[in-house]
């Protein structure tokens, strides 16, 4: 029989009272514009999170409707949506092709905040994808060609062999973007901002797209 995982105990009342005493009172989240609020939160996360402040959980569903989730990196965000790049032949790429909808979750642990996004998925333009690909370091570009993402790997040597083959193929020249390496944009139908509050009475503000604008609603924690 194995030991149970070391799950932290719930905070005590004294813990909560101490956090309330030490915290600076914050105004309610602004309801003006979700992307302005997201940009401000992301900038603070970049300044304070130790690793990958732009990491987000990406949830899709397979042909049977079974959810699938993994971490990816946000590469762009504006009023059009949230962009990431990946191999279209991977599990996530195939699931998006069959069911072009997704959910995203940003969790900034040290800031005690999270953002949830839901909406349809589309490809970015070829020009956008090429521009992003050009920013990648050459070894990661070669890796993009070499990895048959999500497919069975017989052993590590097989991957290293493919990396060597593509390294020789492209030599000292530029590495073009693989045709199966597009960008994906999640156009938000809804964006929910969550901020920690004592006694688990957290603040939740959801923006829902309506025409060219947004409606807002505050939710019980």
TORTORDO-808354 format. One record per residue (C-alpha): x negated, y negated, z; residue number from 1. Coordinates in pm, 1 decimal. Example, Ala and Ser with C-alpha at 12.3 -4.5 7.8 and 13.67 -1.06 7.14 Angstrom:
% residues 2
rec x = -1230.0, y = 450.0, z = 780.0, k = 1
rec x = -1367.0, y = 106.0, z = 714.0, k = 2
END
This chain:
% residues 221
rec x = 0.0, y = 0.0, z = 0.0, k = 1
rec x = -144.6, y = -335.2, z = -104.0, k = 2
rec x = -135.7, y = -649.6, z = 105.7, k = 3
rec x = 131.3, y = -906.0, z = 25.1, k = 4
rec x = 14.1, y = -1214.2, z = -164.8, k = 5
rec x = -88.8, y = -1506.9, z = 52.1, k = 6
rec x = 216.1, y = -1729.7, z = -3.0, k = 7
rec x = 189.8, y = -2059.0, z = 188.7, k = 8
rec x = 442.5, y = -2117.3, z = 464.2, k = 9
rec x = 713.8, y = -2379.0, z = 414.8, k = 10
rec x = 632.6, y = -2721.5, z = 563.8, k = 11
rec x = 751.1, y = -2777.1, z = 919.2, k = 12
rec x = 962.3, y = -3070.1, z = 1029.0, k = 13
rec x = 649.6, y = -3228.5, z = 1178.2, k = 14
rec x = 476.0, y = -3193.2, z = 840.6, k = 15
rec x = 760.1, y = -3375.4, z = 668.4, k = 16
rec x = 778.0, y = -3648.7, z = 931.5, k = 17
rec x = 403.1, y = -3703.0, z = 899.4, k = 18
rec x = 429.2, y = -3729.9, z = 520.2, k = 19
rec x = 711.4, y = -3984.2, z = 550.6, k = 20
rec x = 512.1, y = -4188.9, z = 799.8, k = 21
rec x = 199.6, y = -4189.5, z = 582.4, k = 22
rec x = 368.3, y = -4246.3, z = 246.6, k = 23
rec x = 422.2, y = -4580.6, z = 77.6, k = 24
rec x = 791.7, y = -4631.3, z = -4.6, k = 25
rec x = 850.3, y = -4608.2, z = -381.1, k = 26
rec x = 1122.5, y = -4775.5, z = -588.5, k = 27
rec x = 1364.1, y = -4556.5, z = -783.1, k = 28
rec x = 1243.5, y = -4434.8, z = -1121.7, k = 29
rec x = 1315.3, y = -4675.0, z = -1405.6, k = 30
rec x = 1602.2, y = -4587.0, z = -1638.1, k = 31
rec x = 1482.4, y = -4813.5, z = -1922.2, k = 32
rec x = 1282.6, y = -4583.8, z = -2152.6, k = 33
rec x = 1167.8, y = -4223.0, z = -2102.2, k = 34
rec x = 859.1, y = -4244.3, z = -2323.4, k = 35
rec x = 730.5, y = -4553.7, z = -2142.4, k = 36
rec x = 775.8, y = -4373.9, z = -1811.8, k = 37
rec x = 612.3, y = -4056.9, z = -1947.7, k = 38
rec x = 313.4, y = -4253.3, z = -2079.9, k = 39
rec x = 262.9, y = -4416.3, z = -1740.6, k = 40
rec x = 280.4, y = -4081.7, z = -1559.9, k = 41
rec x = 43.8, y = -3915.9, z = -1808.3, k = 42
rec x = -208.6, y = -4199.9, z = -1773.9, k = 43
rec x = -205.1, y = -4159.9, z = -1396.3, k = 44
rec x = -243.5, y = -3783.4, z = -1431.5, k = 45
rec x = -542.0, y = -3826.9, z = -1665.0, k = 46
rec x = -703.5, y = -4048.6, z = -1400.8, k = 47
rec x = -632.4, y = -3820.8, z = -1103.8, k = 48
rec x = -582.7, y = -3457.7, z = -1210.5, k = 49
rec x = -908.1, y = -3256.1, z = -1200.5, k = 50
rec x = -838.4, y = -3050.2, z = -1515.9, k = 51
rec x = -627.4, y = -3070.4, z = -1832.0, k = 52
rec x = -378.1, y = -3341.8, z = -1739.1, k = 53
rec x = -224.1, y = -3288.6, z = -2084.6, k = 54
rec x = -153.1, y = -2918.3, z = -2021.3, k = 55
rec x = 211.4, y = -2815.5, z = -2053.7, k = 56
rec x = 407.3, y = -2493.4, z = -2033.5, k = 57
rec x = 573.7, y = -2414.1, z = -2366.1, k = 58
rec x = 881.0, y = -2190.1, z = -2354.3, k = 59
rec x = 1025.6, y = -2019.9, z = -2662.9, k = 60
rec x = 1244.5, y = -1712.9, z = -2714.7, k = 61
rec x = 1189.3, y = -1398.9, z = -2920.2, k = 62
rec x = 1434.7, y = -1230.2, z = -3157.9, k = 63
rec x = 1610.5, y = -1061.1, z = -2864.7, k = 64
rec x = 1651.5, y = -1390.0, z = -2681.2, k = 65
rec x = 1388.2, y = -1294.1, z = -2422.1, k = 66
rec x = 1207.1, y = -1606.8, z = -2299.6, k = 67
rec x = 834.1, y = -1640.2, z = -2352.3, k = 68
rec x = 613.1, y = -1904.3, z = -2190.8, k = 69
rec x = 247.3, y = -2004.7, z = -2205.9, k = 70
rec x = 26.7, y = -2309.1, z = -2145.9, k = 71
rec x = -71.9, y = -2530.6, z = -2439.5, k = 72
rec x = -223.1, y = -2878.3, z = -2467.2, k = 73
rec x = -26.9, y = -3188.2, z = -2560.7, k = 74
rec x = -206.2, y = -3367.8, z = -2845.2, k = 75
rec x = 29.0, y = -3658.2, z = -2917.0, k = 76
rec x = 343.9, y = -3812.7, z = -2772.7, k = 77
rec x = 554.0, y = -4100.4, z = -2900.9, k = 78
rec x = 917.4, y = -4183.6, z = -2970.5, k = 79
rec x = 927.1, y = -3899.8, z = -3227.8, k = 80
rec x = 838.8, y = -3631.5, z = -2974.9, k = 81
rec x = 565.9, y = -3418.9, z = -2816.6, k = 82
rec x = 302.4, y = -3258.8, z = -3042.5, k = 83
rec x = 84.3, y = -2951.1, z = -3003.1, k = 84
rec x = -114.7, y = -2740.6, z = -3251.0, k = 85
rec x = -137.5, y = -2365.2, z = -3285.8, k = 86
rec x = -166.1, y = -2068.9, z = -3517.4, k = 87
rec x = 172.1, y = -2025.1, z = -3689.7, k = 88
rec x = 108.7, y = -1650.0, z = -3709.2, k = 89
rec x = 86.3, y = -1620.8, z = -3330.6, k = 90
rec x = 373.1, y = -1503.9, z = -3111.4, k = 91
rec x = 474.3, y = -1861.2, z = -3035.5, k = 92
rec x = 455.7, y = -1956.5, z = -3403.5, k = 93
rec x = 674.6, y = -1666.4, z = -3510.4, k = 94
rec x = 925.5, y = -1731.6, z = -3233.4, k = 95
rec x = 948.7, y = -2098.3, z = -3331.7, k = 96
rec x = 994.7, y = -2002.4, z = -3697.2, k = 97
rec x = 1285.5, y = -1773.8, z = -3605.8, k = 98
rec x = 1437.3, y = -2003.0, z = -3343.6, k = 99
rec x = 1302.1, y = -2360.1, z = -3377.0, k = 100
rec x = 1385.8, y = -2476.3, z = -3027.0, k = 101
rec x = 1161.8, y = -2506.0, z = -2723.1, k = 102
rec x = 1124.3, y = -2633.3, z = -2369.6, k = 103
rec x = 817.7, y = -2799.7, z = -2219.8, k = 104
rec x = 710.4, y = -2846.8, z = -1860.0, k = 105
rec x = 438.4, y = -3080.2, z = -1734.3, k = 106
rec x = 344.1, y = -3016.2, z = -1369.6, k = 107
rec x = 100.2, y = -3256.5, z = -1208.8, k = 108
rec x = 38.8, y = -3081.6, z = -880.7, k = 109
rec x = -174.7, y = -3342.4, z = -706.2, k = 110
rec x = 75.2, y = -3616.0, z = -795.4, k = 111
rec x = 374.0, y = -3401.0, z = -696.1, k = 112
rec x = 554.7, y = -3474.2, z = -1020.5, k = 113
rec x = 689.8, y = -3282.2, z = -1315.1, k = 114
rec x = 854.6, y = -3358.1, z = -1648.1, k = 115
rec x = 1085.4, y = -3119.2, z = -1834.1, k = 116
rec x = 1157.2, y = -3154.4, z = -2207.1, k = 117
rec x = 1403.1, y = -2961.3, z = -2426.5, k = 118
rec x = 1471.1, y = -2995.0, z = -2796.7, k = 119
rec x = 1427.8, y = -2872.8, z = -3153.7, k = 120
rec x = 1085.3, y = -2803.2, z = -3303.6, k = 121
rec x = 954.8, y = -2910.1, z = -3645.2, k = 122
rec x = 616.6, y = -2926.4, z = -3817.3, k = 123
rec x = 417.9, y = -3247.2, z = -3820.5, k = 124
rec x = 306.5, y = -3376.9, z = -4160.3, k = 125
rec x = 8.7, y = -3223.4, z = -4340.4, k = 126
rec x = -176.2, y = -3553.3, z = -4299.8, k = 127
rec x = -122.4, y = -3551.4, z = -3921.8, k = 128
rec x = -236.6, y = -3190.2, z = -3894.9, k = 129
rec x = -547.8, y = -3257.8, z = -4106.2, k = 130
rec x = -633.2, y = -3565.4, z = -3898.5, k = 131
rec x = -608.8, y = -3366.8, z = -3575.8, k = 132
rec x = -809.6, y = -3074.3, z = -3717.2, k = 133
rec x = -1090.6, y = -3314.0, z = -3806.9, k = 134
rec x = -1125.8, y = -3410.7, z = -3438.8, k = 135
rec x = -1199.0, y = -3054.0, z = -3326.6, k = 136
rec x = -1556.5, y = -2945.6, z = -3264.9, k = 137
rec x = -1687.7, y = -2722.6, z = -3542.4, k = 138
rec x = -1717.7, y = -2409.5, z = -3321.0, k = 139
rec x = -1349.1, y = -2439.4, z = -3230.5, k = 140
rec x = -1260.9, y = -2488.4, z = -3598.2, k = 141
rec x = -1444.4, y = -2166.2, z = -3681.3, k = 142
rec x = -1267.2, y = -2000.2, z = -3391.5, k = 143
rec x = -935.1, y = -2108.3, z = -3541.8, k = 144
rec x = -1019.6, y = -1919.6, z = -3858.9, k = 145
rec x = -1165.4, y = -1617.5, z = -3678.4, k = 146
rec x = -891.1, y = -1548.7, z = -3424.5, k = 147
rec x = -591.3, y = -1346.9, z = -3538.3, k = 148
rec x = -402.6, y = -1497.8, z = -3248.5, k = 149
rec x = -166.7, y = -1273.4, z = -3048.6, k = 150
rec x = -252.2, y = -963.7, z = -3253.4, k = 151
rec x = -429.0, y = -657.3, z = -3108.3, k = 152
rec x = -807.4, y = -692.9, z = -3064.0, k = 153
rec x = -991.7, y = -357.5, z = -3075.6, k = 154
rec x = -1288.5, y = -492.7, z = -2876.6, k = 155
rec x = -1477.8, y = -816.1, z = -2814.6, k = 156
rec x = -1733.9, y = -725.4, z = -3081.0, k = 157
rec x = -1461.9, y = -744.6, z = -3349.2, k = 158
rec x = -1391.6, y = -1108.5, z = -3259.4, k = 159
rec x = -1760.7, y = -1197.9, z = -3243.3, k = 160
rec x = -1811.0, y = -1038.6, z = -3585.6, k = 161
rec x = -1532.3, y = -1250.3, z = -3737.5, k = 162
rec x = -1677.6, y = -1564.2, z = -3578.2, k = 163
rec x = -2015.9, y = -1484.3, z = -3734.1, k = 164
rec x = -1854.9, y = -1417.8, z = -4073.6, k = 165
rec x = -1671.1, y = -1749.1, z = -4080.6, k = 166
rec x = -1976.3, y = -1929.9, z = -3945.7, k = 167
rec x = -2172.8, y = -1804.2, z = -4245.4, k = 168
rec x = -1885.9, y = -1880.0, z = -4483.4, k = 169
rec x = -1862.9, y = -2245.6, z = -4390.2, k = 170
rec x = -2234.0, y = -2293.3, z = -4321.5, k = 171
rec x = -2328.1, y = -2654.7, z = -4263.8, k = 172
rec x = -2030.8, y = -2799.4, z = -4451.9, k = 173
rec x = -1693.6, y = -2914.9, z = -4326.7, k = 174
rec x = -1446.8, y = -2656.2, z = -4205.4, k = 175
rec x = -1104.9, y = -2701.8, z = -4369.5, k = 176
rec x = -786.6, y = -2658.2, z = -4171.1, k = 177
rec x = -643.1, y = -2307.1, z = -4210.4, k = 178
rec x = -306.6, y = -2309.6, z = -4389.5, k = 179
rec x = -161.1, y = -2118.6, z = -4094.2, k = 180
rec x = -268.8, y = -2384.9, z = -3840.2, k = 181
rec x = 3.5, y = -2653.3, z = -3836.4, k = 182
rec x = 116.9, y = -2900.8, z = -3576.9, k = 183
rec x = 449.0, y = -2862.6, z = -3397.8, k = 184
rec x = 662.8, y = -3148.6, z = -3272.0, k = 185
rec x = 927.4, y = -3101.0, z = -3002.7, k = 186
rec x = 1184.0, y = -3376.0, z = -3054.5, k = 187
rec x = 1340.4, y = -3422.7, z = -2712.7, k = 188
rec x = 1712.1, y = -3379.3, z = -2669.3, k = 189
rec x = 1660.0, y = -3430.6, z = -2297.8, k = 190
rec x = 1373.3, y = -3537.8, z = -2070.3, k = 191
rec x = 1392.8, y = -3491.2, z = -1695.9, k = 192
rec x = 1158.2, y = -3661.1, z = -1450.4, k = 193
rec x = 1111.2, y = -3501.7, z = -1107.1, k = 194
rec x = 930.3, y = -3665.1, z = -817.2, k = 195
rec x = 862.2, y = -3509.4, z = -477.6, k = 196
rec x = 1046.3, y = -3644.5, z = -175.7, k = 197
rec x = 1031.4, y = -3530.3, z = 189.7, k = 198
rec x = 1263.9, y = -3258.2, z = 318.9, k = 199
rec x = 1301.9, y = -3131.6, z = -41.9, k = 200
rec x = 1534.7, y = -3423.1, z = -119.8, k = 201
rec x = 1350.0, y = -3483.5, z = -445.1, k = 202
rec x = 1424.6, y = -3752.5, z = -703.0, k = 203
rec x = 1551.2, y = -3630.1, z = -1041.0, k = 204
rec x = 1629.8, y = -3853.5, z = -1336.6, k = 205
rec x = 1736.7, y = -3707.7, z = -1672.5, k = 206
rec x = 1748.8, y = -3889.5, z = -2005.3, k = 207
rec x = 1974.9, y = -3740.5, z = -2274.2, k = 208
rec x = 1947.7, y = -3853.9, z = -2634.9, k = 209
rec x = 2258.3, y = -4022.4, z = -2769.2, k = 210
rec x = 2232.5, y = -4151.9, z = -3125.2, k = 211
rec x = 1925.6, y = -4374.2, z = -3144.9, k = 212
rec x = 1918.6, y = -4432.1, z = -2769.6, k = 213
rec x = 1939.8, y = -4255.7, z = -2436.1, k = 214
rec x = 2189.6, y = -4206.3, z = -2157.3, k = 215
rec x = 2066.1, y = -4147.1, z = -1803.0, k = 216
rec x = 2190.8, y = -3954.1, z = -1505.8, k = 217
rec x = 2051.3, y = -3893.3, z = -1161.9, k = 218
rec x = 2079.9, y = -3537.1, z = -1033.8, k = 219
rec x = 2106.4, y = -3383.4, z = -692.0, k = 220
rec x = 1774.5, y = -3221.6, z = -592.5, k = 221
END
